[in-house]
């Protein structure tokens, strides 16, 4: 697994938790952590985003990550 993936997952998780957004982590990162390694190195994060949390998410990710406001 790419050594930079876990710190990234932790950072994004902390941002999401900081603004009260529920999430789950999947993809090969989650698979590898529970004992089923995969050749791909993808980090999938699914969020439960309600309309009242959209701006908080955009604000939390601004500066550190590119986020398409239109896509959100």
N, CA, C, O and CB atoms as a CASP TS submission, in Angstrom:
PFRMAT TS
TARGET T0000
AUTHOR 0000-0000-0000
METHOD Language model
MODEL 1
PARENT N/A
ATOM      1  N   UNK     1       0.848  -1.185   0.000  1.00  0.00           N
ATOM      2  CA  UNK     1       0.000   0.000   0.000  1.00  0.00           C
ATOM      3  C   UNK     1       0.885   1.237   0.000  1.00  0.00           C
ATOM      4  O   UNK     1       1.916   1.278   0.672  1.00  0.00           O
ATOM      5  CB  UNK     1      -0.960   0.004   1.223  1.00  0.00           C
ATOM      6  N   UNK     2       0.482   2.219  -0.742  1.00  0.00           N
ATOM      7  CA  UNK     2       1.190   3.494  -0.798  1.00  0.00           C
ATOM      8  C   UNK     2       1.197   4.114   0.603  1.00  0.00           C
ATOM      9  O   UNK     2       0.139   4.284   1.210  1.00  0.00           O
ATOM     10  CB  UNK     2       0.527   4.463  -1.838  1.00  0.00           C
ATOM     11  N   UNK     3       2.387   4.451   1.119  1.00  0.00           N
ATOM     12  CA  UNK     3       2.452   4.977   2.489  1.00  0.00           C
ATOM     13  C   UNK     3       1.734   6.305   2.692  1.00  0.00           C
ATOM     14  O   UNK     3       1.443   6.672   3.830  1.00  0.00           O
ATOM     15  CB  UNK     3       3.875   5.138   2.888  1.00  0.00           C
ATOM     16  N   UNK     4       1.444   7.029   1.622  1.00  0.00           N
ATOM     17  CA  UNK     4       0.762   8.307   1.763  1.00  0.00           C
ATOM     18  C   UNK     4      -0.750   8.196   1.851  1.00  0.00           C
ATOM     19  O   UNK     4      -1.429   9.183   2.137  1.00  0.00           O
ATOM     20  CB  UNK     4       1.117   9.181   0.624  1.00  0.00           C
ATOM     21  N   UNK     5      -1.287   6.996   1.607  1.00  0.00           N
ATOM     22  CA  UNK     5      -2.738   6.845   1.564  1.00  0.00           C
ATOM     23  C   UNK     5      -3.371   6.906   2.952  1.00  0.00           C
ATOM     24  O   UNK     5      -4.404   7.554   3.124  1.00  0.00           O
ATOM     25  CB  UNK     5      -3.098   5.536   0.897  1.00  0.00           C
ATOM     26  N   UNK     6      -2.782   6.253   3.931  1.00  0.00           N
ATOM     27  CA  UNK     6      -3.378   6.269   5.270  1.00  0.00           C
ATOM     28  C   UNK     6      -3.398   7.659   5.903  1.00  0.00           C
ATOM     29  O   UNK     6      -4.414   8.041   6.484  1.00  0.00           O
ATOM     30  CB  UNK     6      -2.628   5.323   6.172  1.00  0.00           C
ATOM     31  N   UNK     7      -2.313   8.425   5.809  1.00  0.00           N
ATOM     32  CA  UNK     7      -2.394   9.793   6.340  1.00  0.00           C
ATOM     33  C   UNK     7      -3.465  10.629   5.628  1.00  0.00           C
ATOM     34  O   UNK     7      -4.140  11.447   6.252  1.00  0.00           O
ATOM     35  CB  UNK     7      -1.034  10.483   6.214  1.00  0.00           C
ATOM     36  N   UNK     8      -3.611  10.415   4.321  1.00  0.00           N
ATOM     37  CA  UNK     8      -4.652  11.128   3.579  1.00  0.00           C
ATOM     38  C   UNK     8      -6.028  10.729   4.093  1.00  0.00           C
ATOM     39  O   UNK     8      -6.880  11.590   4.312  1.00  0.00           O
ATOM     40  CB  UNK     8      -4.541  10.841   2.066  1.00  0.00           C
ATOM     41  N   UNK     9      -6.254   9.439   4.287  1.00  0.00           N
ATOM     42  CA  UNK     9      -7.544   8.966   4.803  1.00  0.00           C
ATOM     43  C   UNK     9      -7.825   9.566   6.169  1.00  0.00           C
ATOM     44  O   UNK     9      -8.945   9.997   6.445  1.00  0.00           O
ATOM     45  CB  UNK     9      -7.568   7.430   4.887  1.00  0.00           C
ATOM     46  N   UNK    10      -6.814   9.597   7.020  1.00  0.00           N
ATOM     47  CA  UNK    10      -6.992  10.171   8.360  1.00  0.00           C
ATOM     48  C   UNK    10      -7.309  11.667   8.292  1.00  0.00           C
ATOM     49  O   UNK    10      -8.162  12.165   9.027  1.00  0.00           O
ATOM     50  CB  UNK    10      -5.732   9.942   9.207  1.00  0.00           C
ATOM     51  N   UNK    11      -6.617  12.366   7.410  1.00  0.00           N
ATOM     52  CA  UNK    11      -6.833  13.812   7.292  1.00  0.00           C
ATOM     53  C   UNK    11      -8.248  14.127   6.815  1.00  0.00           C
ATOM     54  O   UNK    11      -8.928  14.983   7.381  1.00  0.00           O
ATOM     55  CB  UNK    11      -5.810  14.426   6.329  1.00  0.00           C
ATOM     56  N   UNK    12      -8.680  13.431   5.777  1.00  0.00           N
ATOM     57  CA  UNK    12     -10.028  13.675   5.259  1.00  0.00           C
ATOM     58  C   UNK    12     -11.073  13.243   6.284  1.00  0.00           C
ATOM     59  O   UNK    12     -12.085  13.923   6.455  1.00  0.00           O
ATOM     60  CB  UNK    12     -10.245  12.926   3.921  1.00  0.00           C
ATOM     61  N   UNK    13     -10.843  12.129   6.965  1.00  0.00           N
ATOM     62  CA  UNK    13     -11.780  11.685   8.000  1.00  0.00           C
ATOM     63  C   UNK    13     -11.901  12.736   9.104  1.00  0.00           C
ATOM     64  O   UNK    13     -13.003  13.019   9.575  1.00  0.00           O
ATOM     65  CB  UNK    13     -11.326  10.336   8.596  1.00  0.00           C
ATOM     66  N   UNK    14     -10.785  13.306   9.510  1.00  0.00           N
ATOM     67  CA  UNK    14     -10.810  14.336  10.554  1.00  0.00           C
ATOM     68  C   UNK    14     -11.584  15.570  10.090  1.00  0.00           C
ATOM     69  O   UNK    14     -12.330  16.167  10.866  1.00  0.00           O
ATOM     70  CB  UNK    14      -9.375  14.732  10.950  1.00  0.00           C
ATOM     71  N   UNK    15     -11.407  15.949   8.829  1.00  0.00           N
ATOM     72  CA  UNK    15     -12.154  17.092   8.293  1.00  0.00           C
ATOM     73  C   UNK    15     -13.646  16.807   8.296  1.00  0.00           C
ATOM     74  O   UNK    15     -14.446  17.654   8.693  1.00  0.00           O
ATOM     75  CB  UNK    15     -11.684  17.429   6.867  1.00  0.00           C
ATOM     76  N   UNK    16     -14.020  15.612   7.853  1.00  0.00           N
ATOM     77  CA  UNK    16     -15.438  15.248   7.812  1.00  0.00           C
ATOM     78  C   UNK    16     -16.026  15.195   9.219  1.00  0.00           C
ATOM     79  O   UNK    16     -17.123  15.700   9.455  1.00  0.00           O
ATOM     80  CB  UNK    16     -15.626  13.892   7.109  1.00  0.00           C
ATOM     81  N   UNK    17     -15.308  14.592  10.141  1.00  0.00           N
ATOM     82  CA  UNK    17     -15.785  14.527  11.517  1.00  0.00           C
ATOM     83  C   UNK    17     -15.902  15.913  12.130  1.00  0.00           C
ATOM     84  O   UNK    17     -16.807  16.179  12.920  1.00  0.00           O
ATOM     85  CB  UNK    17     -14.859  13.663  12.356  1.00  0.00           C
ATOM     86  N   UNK    18     -14.979  16.793  11.760  1.00  0.00           N
ATOM     87  CA  UNK    18     -14.990  18.152  12.283  1.00  0.00           C
ATOM     88  C   UNK    18     -16.215  18.960  11.901  1.00  0.00           C
ATOM     89  O   UNK    18     -16.605  19.884  12.615  1.00  0.00           O
ATOM     90  CB  UNK    18     -13.784  18.863  11.822  1.00  0.00           C
ATOM     91  N   UNK    19     -16.824  18.613  10.773  1.00  0.00           N
ATOM     92  CA  UNK    19     -18.029  19.335  10.348  1.00  0.00           C
ATOM     93  C   UNK    19     -19.287  18.468  10.483  1.00  0.00           C
ATOM     94  O   UNK    19     -20.353  18.826   9.981  1.00  0.00           O
ATOM     95  CB  UNK    19     -17.876  19.808   8.897  1.00  0.00           C
ATOM     96  N   UNK    20     -19.151  17.331  11.162  1.00  0.00           N
ATOM     97  CA  UNK    20     -20.312  16.504  11.463  1.00  0.00           C
ATOM     98  C   UNK    20     -20.895  15.746  10.298  1.00  0.00           C
ATOM     99  O   UNK    20     -22.111  15.567  10.223  1.00  0.00           O
ATOM    100  CB  UNK    20     -21.350  17.335  12.031  1.00  0.00           C
ATOM    101  N   UNK    21     -20.047  15.292   9.380  1.00  0.00           N
ATOM    102  CA  UNK    21     -20.521  14.534   8.226  1.00  0.00           C
ATOM    103  C   UNK    21     -20.154  13.062   8.417  1.00  0.00           C
ATOM    104  O   UNK    21     -18.988  12.721   8.614  1.00  0.00           O
ATOM    105  CB  UNK    21     -19.914  15.092   6.899  1.00  0.00           C
ATOM    106  N   UNK    22     -21.166  12.199   8.357  1.00  0.00           N
ATOM    107  CA  UNK    22     -20.930  10.761   8.459  1.00  0.00           C
ATOM    108  C   UNK    22     -20.304  10.251   7.169  1.00  0.00           C
ATOM    109  O   UNK    22     -20.600  10.756   6.087  1.00  0.00           O
ATOM    110  CB  UNK    22     -22.246  10.005   8.761  1.00  0.00           C
ATOM    111  N   UNK    23     -19.439   9.250   7.286  1.00  0.00           N
ATOM    112  CA  UNK    23     -18.724   8.724   6.125  1.00  0.00           C
ATOM    113  C   UNK    23     -18.326   7.277   6.359  1.00  0.00           C
ATOM    114  O   UNK    23     -18.339   6.791   7.490  1.00  0.00           O
ATOM    115  CB  UNK    23     -17.482   9.575   5.820  1.00  0.00           C
ATOM    116  N   UNK    24     -17.974   6.600   5.284  1.00  0.00           N
ATOM    117  CA  UNK    24     -17.361   5.282   5.349  1.00  0.00           C
ATOM    118  C   UNK    24     -16.197   5.274   4.363  1.00  0.00           C
ATOM    119  O   UNK    24     -16.233   5.946   3.332  1.00  0.00           O
ATOM    120  CB  UNK    24     -18.400   4.140   5.027  1.00  0.00           C
ATOM    121  N   UNK    25     -15.168   4.504   4.698  1.00  0.00           N
ATOM    122  CA  UNK    25     -14.006   4.369   3.818  1.00  0.00           C
ATOM    123  C   UNK    25     -14.043   2.986   3.211  1.00  0.00           C
ATOM    124  O   UNK    25     -14.246   1.992   3.909  1.00  0.00           O
ATOM    125  CB  UNK    25     -12.664   4.612   4.586  1.00  0.00           C
ATOM    126  N   UNK    26     -13.844   2.927   1.904  1.00  0.00           N
ATOM    127  CA  UNK    26     -13.848   1.658   1.181  1.00  0.00           C
ATOM    128  C   UNK    26     -12.680   1.589   0.216  1.00  0.00           C
ATOM    129  O   UNK    26     -11.665   2.260   0.406  1.00  0.00           O
ATOM    130  CB  UNK    26     -15.167   1.468   0.429  1.00  0.00           C
ATOM    131  N   UNK    27     -12.825   0.790  -0.803  1.00  0.00           N
ATOM    132  CA  UNK    27     -11.768   0.633  -1.796  1.00  0.00           C
ATOM    133  C   UNK    27     -10.672  -0.288  -1.300  1.00  0.00           C
ATOM    134  O   UNK    27     -10.825  -0.970  -0.287  1.00  0.00           O
ATOM    135  CB  UNK    27     -11.183   1.981  -2.162  1.00  0.00           C
ATOM    136  N   UNK    28      -9.579  -0.300  -2.016  1.00  0.00           N
ATOM    137  CA  UNK    28      -8.495  -1.217  -1.665  1.00  0.00           C
ATOM    138  C   UNK    28      -7.853  -0.865  -0.332  1.00  0.00           C
ATOM    139  O   UNK    28      -7.281  -1.737   0.321  1.00  0.00           O
ATOM    140  CB  UNK    28      -7.442  -1.218  -2.751  1.00  0.00           C
ATOM    141  N   UNK    29      -7.936   0.396   0.086  1.00  0.00           N
ATOM    142  CA  UNK    29      -7.382   0.783   1.383  1.00  0.00           C
ATOM    143  C   UNK    29      -8.113   0.030   2.489  1.00  0.00           C
ATOM    144  O   UNK    29      -7.477  -0.589   3.342  1.00  0.00           O
ATOM    145  CB  UNK    29      -7.489   2.320   1.600  1.00  0.00           C
ATOM    146  N   UNK    30      -9.427   0.080   2.481  1.00  0.00           N
ATOM    147  CA  UNK    30     -10.207  -0.626   3.503  1.00  0.00           C
ATOM    148  C   UNK    30      -9.998  -2.130   3.388  1.00  0.00           C
ATOM    149  O   UNK    30      -9.851  -2.818   4.398  1.00  0.00           O
ATOM    150  CB  UNK    30     -11.707  -0.285   3.376  1.00  0.00           C
ATOM    151  N   UNK    31      -9.984  -2.638   2.173  1.00  0.00           N
ATOM    152  CA  UNK    31      -9.784  -4.067   1.965  1.00  0.00           C
ATOM    153  C   UNK    31      -8.440  -4.530   2.510  1.00  0.00           C
ATOM    154  O   UNK    31      -8.356  -5.571   3.161  1.00  0.00           O
ATOM    155  CB  UNK    31      -9.888  -4.402   0.488  1.00  0.00           C
ATOM    156  N   UNK    32      -7.410  -3.774   2.251  1.00  0.00           N
ATOM    157  CA  UNK    32      -6.069  -4.144   2.714  1.00  0.00           C
ATOM    158  C   UNK    32      -5.973  -4.106   4.237  1.00  0.00           C
ATOM    159  O   UNK    32      -5.275  -4.925   4.834  1.00  0.00           O
ATOM    160  CB  UNK    32      -5.021  -3.211   2.104  1.00  0.00           C
ATOM    161  N   UNK    33      -6.660  -3.174   4.862  1.00  0.00           N
ATOM    162  CA  UNK    33      -6.596  -3.054   6.320  1.00  0.00           C
ATOM    163  C   UNK    33      -7.295  -4.201   7.042  1.00  0.00           C
ATOM    164  O   UNK    33      -6.958  -4.518   8.183  1.00  0.00           O
ATOM    165  CB  UNK    33      -7.208  -1.745   6.752  1.00  0.00           C
ATOM    166  N   UNK    34      -8.264  -4.821   6.379  1.00  0.00           N
ATOM    167  CA  UNK    34      -8.954  -5.947   7.019  1.00  0.00           C
ATOM    168  C   UNK    34      -8.424  -7.290   6.532  1.00  0.00           C
ATOM    169  O   UNK    34      -9.017  -8.330   6.816  1.00  0.00           O
ATOM    170  CB  UNK    34     -10.451  -5.863   6.758  1.00  0.00           C
ATOM    171  N   UNK    35      -7.312  -7.273   5.802  1.00  0.00           N
ATOM    172  CA  UNK    35      -6.626  -8.513   5.489  1.00  0.00           C
ATOM    173  C   UNK    35      -6.775  -9.065   4.097  1.00  0.00           C
ATOM    174  O   UNK    35      -6.315 -10.179   3.846  1.00  0.00           O
ATOM    175  CB  UNK    35      -7.061  -9.503   6.391  1.00  0.00           C
ATOM    176  N   UNK    36      -7.386  -8.358   3.181  1.00  0.00           N
ATOM    177  CA  UNK    36      -7.536  -8.824   1.808  1.00  0.00           C
ATOM    178  C   UNK    36      -6.870  -7.821   0.869  1.00  0.00           C
ATOM    179  O   UNK    36      -7.549  -6.986   0.271  1.00  0.00           O
ATOM    180  CB  UNK    36      -9.038  -9.016   1.444  1.00  0.00           C
ATOM    181  N   UNK    37      -5.528  -7.900   0.736  1.00  0.00           N
ATOM    182  CA  UNK    37      -4.808  -6.925  -0.088  1.00  0.00           C
ATOM    183  C   UNK    37      -5.253  -6.959  -1.551  1.00  0.00           C
ATOM    184  O   UNK    37      -5.583  -8.010  -2.099  1.00  0.00           O
ATOM    185  CB  UNK    37      -3.311  -7.180  -0.004  1.00  0.00           C
ATOM    186  N   UNK    38      -5.251  -5.786  -2.155  1.00  0.00           N
ATOM    187  CA  UNK    38      -5.579  -5.673  -3.579  1.00  0.00           C
ATOM    188  C   UNK    38      -4.458  -4.912  -4.266  1.00  0.00           C
ATOM    189  O   UNK    38      -3.739  -4.139  -3.633  1.00  0.00           O
ATOM    190  CB  UNK    38      -6.958  -4.960  -3.797  1.00  0.00           C
ATOM    191  N   UNK    39      -4.319  -5.135  -5.553  1.00  0.00           N
ATOM    192  CA  UNK    39      -3.239  -4.510  -6.318  1.00  0.00           C
ATOM    193  C   UNK    39      -3.471  -3.016  -6.528  1.00  0.00           C
ATOM    194  O   UNK    39      -2.516  -2.247  -6.641  1.00  0.00           O
ATOM    195  CB  UNK    39      -3.090  -5.199  -7.665  1.00  0.00           C
ATOM    196  N   UNK    40      -4.717  -2.611  -6.578  1.00  0.00           N
ATOM    197  CA  UNK    40      -4.995  -1.191  -6.769  1.00  0.00           C
ATOM    198  C   UNK    40      -4.795  -0.453  -5.460  1.00  0.00           C
ATOM    199  O   UNK    40      -4.856  -1.051  -4.385  1.00  0.00           O
ATOM    200  CB  UNK    40      -6.427  -0.974  -7.301  1.00  0.00           C
ATOM    201  N   UNK    41      -4.560   0.822  -5.549  1.00  0.00           N
ATOM    202  CA  UNK    41      -4.429   1.646  -4.348  1.00  0.00           C
ATOM    203  C   UNK    41      -5.420   2.789  -4.492  1.00  0.00           C
ATOM    204  O   UNK    41      -5.071   3.897  -4.899  1.00  0.00           O
ATOM    205  CB  UNK    41      -2.950   2.179  -4.151  1.00  0.00           C
ATOM    206  N   UNK    42      -6.666   2.488  -4.147  1.00  0.00           N
ATOM    207  CA  UNK    42      -7.682   3.521  -4.242  1.00  0.00           C
ATOM    208  C   UNK    42      -8.317   3.730  -2.877  1.00  0.00           C
ATOM    209  O   UNK    42      -8.478   2.802  -2.085  1.00  0.00           O
ATOM    210  CB  UNK    42      -8.749   3.151  -5.293  1.00  0.00           C
ATOM    211  N   UNK    43      -8.661   4.950  -2.640  1.00  0.00           N
ATOM    212  CA  UNK    43      -9.296   5.347  -1.394  1.00  0.00           C
ATOM    213  C   UNK    43     -10.680   5.870  -1.747  1.00  0.00           C
ATOM    214  O   UNK    43     -10.821   6.949  -2.324  1.00  0.00           O
ATOM    215  CB  UNK    43      -8.446   6.426  -0.621  1.00  0.00           C
ATOM    216  N   UNK    44     -11.686   5.105  -1.401  1.00  0.00           N
ATOM    217  CA  UNK    44     -13.061   5.512  -1.662  1.00  0.00           C
ATOM    218  C   UNK    44     -13.661   6.014  -0.357  1.00  0.00           C
ATOM    219  O   UNK    44     -13.591   5.342   0.671  1.00  0.00           O
ATOM    220  CB  UNK    44     -13.904   4.335  -2.256  1.00  0.00           C
ATOM    221  N   UNK    45     -14.245   7.192  -0.412  1.00  0.00           N
ATOM    222  CA  UNK    45     -14.911   7.743   0.767  1.00  0.00           C
ATOM    223  C   UNK    45     -16.328   8.114   0.351  1.00  0.00           C
ATOM    224  O   UNK    45     -16.532   8.967  -0.513  1.00  0.00           O
ATOM    225  CB  UNK    45     -14.136   8.990   1.349  1.00  0.00           C
ATOM    226  N   UNK    46     -17.299   7.465   0.975  1.00  0.00           N
ATOM    227  CA  UNK    46     -18.701   7.788   0.730  1.00  0.00           C
ATOM    228  C   UNK    46     -19.192   8.609   1.914  1.00  0.00           C
ATOM    229  O   UNK    46     -18.968   8.249   3.070  1.00  0.00           O
ATOM    230  CB  UNK    46     -19.573   6.491   0.529  1.00  0.00           C
ATOM    231  N   UNK    47     -19.857   9.705   1.614  1.00  0.00           N
ATOM    232  CA  UNK    47     -20.328  10.586   2.682  1.00  0.00           C
ATOM    233  C   UNK    47     -21.845  10.686   2.646  1.00  0.00           C
ATOM    234  O   UNK    47     -22.472  10.561   1.594  1.00  0.00           O
ATOM    235  CB  UNK    47     -19.695  11.985   2.556  1.00  0.00           C
ATOM    236  N   UNK    48     -22.414  10.914   3.809  1.00  0.00           N
ATOM    237  CA  UNK    48     -23.838  11.194   3.904  1.00  0.00           C
ATOM    238  C   UNK    48     -23.959  12.714   4.024  1.00  0.00           C
ATOM    239  O   UNK    48     -23.862  13.286   5.110  1.00  0.00           O
ATOM    240  CB  UNK    48     -24.517  10.439   5.135  1.00  0.00           C
ATOM    241  N   UNK    49     -24.171  13.334   2.888  1.00  0.00           N
ATOM    242  CA  UNK    49     -24.139  14.794   2.822  1.00  0.00           C
ATOM    243  C   UNK    49     -25.542  15.355   2.700  1.00  0.00           C
ATOM    244  O   UNK    49     -26.251  15.093   1.728  1.00  0.00           O
ATOM    245  CB  UNK    49     -23.280  15.263   1.647  1.00  0.00           C
ATOM    246  N   UNK    50     -25.928  16.125   3.694  1.00  0.00           N
ATOM    247  CA  UNK    50     -27.221  16.795   3.656  1.00  0.00           C
ATOM    248  C   UNK    50     -27.014  18.236   3.194  1.00  0.00           C
ATOM    249  O   UNK    50     -25.913  18.779   3.293  1.00  0.00           O
ATOM    250  CB  UNK    50     -27.918  16.749   5.051  1.00  0.00           C
ATOM    251  N   UNK    51     -28.072  18.838   2.696  1.00  0.00           N
ATOM    252  CA  UNK    51     -27.979  20.186   2.144  1.00  0.00           C
ATOM    253  C   UNK    51     -27.412  21.190   3.150  1.00  0.00           C
ATOM    254  O   UNK    51     -26.694  22.112   2.763  1.00  0.00           O
ATOM    255  CB  UNK    51     -29.347  20.647   1.678  1.00  0.00           C
ATOM    256  N   UNK    52     -27.723  21.021   4.420  1.00  0.00           N
ATOM    257  CA  UNK    52     -27.249  21.978   5.423  1.00  0.00           C
ATOM    258  C   UNK    52     -25.762  21.811   5.754  1.00  0.00           C
ATOM    259  O   UNK    52     -25.203  22.651   6.459  1.00  0.00           O
ATOM    260  CB  UNK    52     -28.065  21.834   6.687  1.00  0.00           C
ATOM    261  N   UNK    53     -25.110  20.753   5.266  1.00  0.00           N
ATOM    262  CA  UNK    53     -23.689  20.524   5.536  1.00  0.00           C
ATOM    263  C   UNK    53     -22.797  20.807   4.332  1.00  0.00           C
ATOM    264  O   UNK    53     -21.573  20.737   4.436  1.00  0.00           O
ATOM    265  CB  UNK    53     -23.480  19.102   5.986  1.00  0.00           C
ATOM    266  N   UNK    54     -23.408  21.128   3.182  1.00  0.00           N
ATOM    267  CA  UNK    54     -22.632  21.344   1.958  1.00  0.00           C
ATOM    268  C   UNK    54     -21.609  22.460   2.130  1.00  0.00           C
ATOM    269  O   UNK    54     -20.430  22.259   1.838  1.00  0.00           O
ATOM    270  CB  UNK    54     -23.562  21.670   0.793  1.00  0.00           C
ATOM    271  N   UNK    55     -22.023  23.604   2.587  1.00  0.00           N
ATOM    272  CA  UNK    55     -21.090  24.729   2.722  1.00  0.00           C
ATOM    273  C   UNK    55     -19.994  24.421   3.728  1.00  0.00           C
ATOM    274  O   UNK    55     -18.843  24.808   3.529  1.00  0.00           O
ATOM    275  CB  UNK    55     -21.837  25.996   3.142  1.00  0.00           C
ATOM    276  N   UNK    56     -20.338  23.729   4.803  1.00  0.00           N
ATOM    277  CA  UNK    56     -19.331  23.345   5.798  1.00  0.00           C
ATOM    278  C   UNK    56     -18.285  22.429   5.177  1.00  0.00           C
ATOM    279  O   UNK    56     -17.094  22.564   5.456  1.00  0.00           O
ATOM    280  CB  UNK    56     -19.995  22.652   7.003  1.00  0.00           C
ATOM    281  N   UNK    57     -18.727  21.500   4.336  1.00  0.00           N
ATOM    282  CA  UNK    57     -17.788  20.609   3.653  1.00  0.00           C
ATOM    283  C   UNK    57     -16.886  21.395   2.710  1.00  0.00           C
ATOM    284  O   UNK    57     -15.670  21.205   2.704  1.00  0.00           O
ATOM    285  CB  UNK    57     -18.545  19.521   2.876  1.00  0.00           C
ATOM    286  N   UNK    58     -17.478  22.269   1.921  1.00  0.00           N
ATOM    287  CA  UNK    58     -16.678  23.088   0.998  1.00  0.00           C
ATOM    288  C   UNK    58     -15.659  23.924   1.753  1.00  0.00           C
ATOM    289  O   UNK    58     -14.506  24.022   1.335  1.00  0.00           O
ATOM    290  CB  UNK    58     -17.585  24.002   0.162  1.00  0.00           C
ATOM    291  N   UNK    59     -16.068  24.524   2.853  1.00  0.00           N
ATOM    292  CA  UNK    59     -15.162  25.353   3.651  1.00  0.00           C
ATOM    293  C   UNK    59     -14.030  24.515   4.249  1.00  0.00           C
ATOM    294  O   UNK    59     -12.879  24.951   4.276  1.00  0.00           O
ATOM    295  CB  UNK    59     -15.937  26.065   4.771  1.00  0.00           C
ATOM    296  N   UNK    60     -14.360  23.308   4.728  1.00  0.00           N
ATOM    297  CA  UNK    60     -13.357  22.449   5.361  1.00  0.00           C
ATOM    298  C   UNK    60     -12.299  21.982   4.365  1.00  0.00           C
ATOM    299  O   UNK    60     -11.127  21.842   4.716  1.00  0.00           O
ATOM    300  CB  UNK    60     -14.031  21.240   6.002  1.00  0.00           C
ATOM    301  N   UNK    61     -12.712  21.743   3.129  1.00  0.00           N
ATOM    302  CA  UNK    61     -11.783  21.226   2.117  1.00  0.00           C
ATOM    303  C   UNK    61     -11.047  22.330   1.356  1.00  0.00           C
ATOM    304  O   UNK    61     -10.032  22.069   0.709  1.00  0.00           O
ATOM    305  CB  UNK    61     -12.533  20.358   1.134  1.00  0.00           C
ATOM    306  N   UNK    62     -11.549  23.543   1.431  1.00  0.00           N
ATOM    307  CA  UNK    62     -10.949  24.662   0.692  1.00  0.00           C
ATOM    308  C   UNK    62      -9.493  24.869   1.093  1.00  0.00           C
ATOM    309  O   UNK    62      -9.137  24.782   2.268  1.00  0.00           O
ATOM    310  CB  UNK    62     -11.746  25.953   0.931  1.00  0.00           C
ATOM    311  N   UNK    63      -8.678  25.140   0.112  1.00  0.00           N
ATOM    312  CA  UNK    63      -7.268  25.409   0.365  1.00  0.00           C
ATOM    313  C   UNK    63      -6.405  24.165   0.306  1.00  0.00           C
ATOM    314  O   UNK    63      -5.303  24.199  -0.241  1.00  0.00           O
ATOM    315  CB  UNK    63      -7.107  26.059   1.697  1.00  0.00           C
ATOM    316  N   UNK    64      -6.891  23.072   0.860  1.00  0.00           N
ATOM    317  CA  UNK    64      -6.108  21.828   0.865  1.00  0.00           C
ATOM    318  C   UNK    64      -6.457  20.928  -0.311  1.00  0.00           C
ATOM    319  O   UNK    64      -5.605  20.177  -0.787  1.00  0.00           O
ATOM    320  CB  UNK    64      -6.329  21.073   2.168  1.00  0.00           C
ATOM    321  N   UNK    65      -7.704  20.993  -0.788  1.00  0.00           N
ATOM    322  CA  UNK    65      -8.176  20.107  -1.836  1.00  0.00           C
ATOM    323  C   UNK    65      -8.984  20.882  -2.857  1.00  0.00           C
ATOM    324  O   UNK    65      -9.600  21.900  -2.542  1.00  0.00           O
ATOM    325  CB  UNK    65      -9.007  18.972  -1.249  1.00  0.00           C
ATOM    326  N   UNK    66      -8.975  20.388  -4.083  1.00  0.00           N
ATOM    327  CA  UNK    66      -9.866  20.937  -5.111  1.00  0.00           C
ATOM    328  C   UNK    66     -11.207  20.248  -4.993  1.00  0.00           C
ATOM    329  O   UNK    66     -11.281  19.019  -5.004  1.00  0.00           O
ATOM    330  CB  UNK    66      -9.271  20.757  -6.547  1.00  0.00           C
ATOM    331  N   UNK    67     -12.259  21.023  -4.881  1.00  0.00           N
ATOM    332  CA  UNK    67     -13.601  20.480  -4.840  1.00  0.00           C
ATOM    333  C   UNK    67     -14.452  21.307  -5.787  1.00  0.00           C
ATOM    334  O   UNK    67     -14.481  22.534  -5.695  1.00  0.00           O
ATOM    335  CB  UNK    67     -14.183  20.485  -3.390  1.00  0.00           C
ATOM    336  N   UNK    68     -15.143  20.637  -6.692  1.00  0.00           N
ATOM    337  CA  UNK    68     -16.053  21.322  -7.601  1.00  0.00           C
ATOM    338  C   UNK    68     -17.341  21.627  -6.844  1.00  0.00           C
ATOM    339  O   UNK    68     -18.090  20.717  -6.489  1.00  0.00           O
ATOM    340  CB  UNK    68     -16.338  20.462  -8.878  1.00  0.00           C
ATOM    341  N   UNK    69     -17.587  22.880  -6.605  1.00  0.00           N
ATOM    342  CA  UNK    69     -18.804  23.274  -5.890  1.00  0.00           C
ATOM    343  C   UNK    69     -20.045  22.841  -6.667  1.00  0.00           C
ATOM    344  O   UNK    69     -21.050  22.440  -6.080  1.00  0.00           O
ATOM    345  CB  UNK    69     -18.826  24.799  -5.655  1.00  0.00           C
ATOM    346  N   UNK    70     -19.961  22.928  -7.984  1.00  0.00           N
ATOM    347  CA  UNK    70     -21.082  22.503  -8.828  1.00  0.00           C
ATOM    348  C   UNK    70     -21.361  21.012  -8.658  1.00  0.00           C
ATOM    349  O   UNK    70     -22.516  20.596  -8.576  1.00  0.00           O
ATOM    350  CB  UNK    70     -20.794  22.820 -10.304  1.00  0.00           C
ATOM    351  N   UNK    71     -20.309  20.221  -8.608  1.00  0.00           N
ATOM    352  CA  UNK    71     -20.480  18.785  -8.454  1.00  0.00           C
ATOM    353  C   UNK    71     -21.049  18.425  -7.088  1.00  0.00           C
ATOM    354  O   UNK    71     -21.843  17.492  -6.969  1.00  0.00           O
ATOM    355  CB  UNK    71     -19.160  18.078  -8.665  1.00  0.00           C
ATOM    356  N   UNK    72     -20.647  19.160  -6.063  1.00  0.00           N
ATOM    357  CA  UNK    72     -21.174  18.893  -4.716  1.00  0.00           C
ATOM    358  C   UNK    72     -22.645  19.257  -4.686  1.00  0.00           C
ATOM    359  O   UNK    72     -23.295  19.114  -3.651  1.00  0.00           O
ATOM    360  CB  UNK    72     -20.387  19.689  -3.627  1.00  0.00           C
TER
END
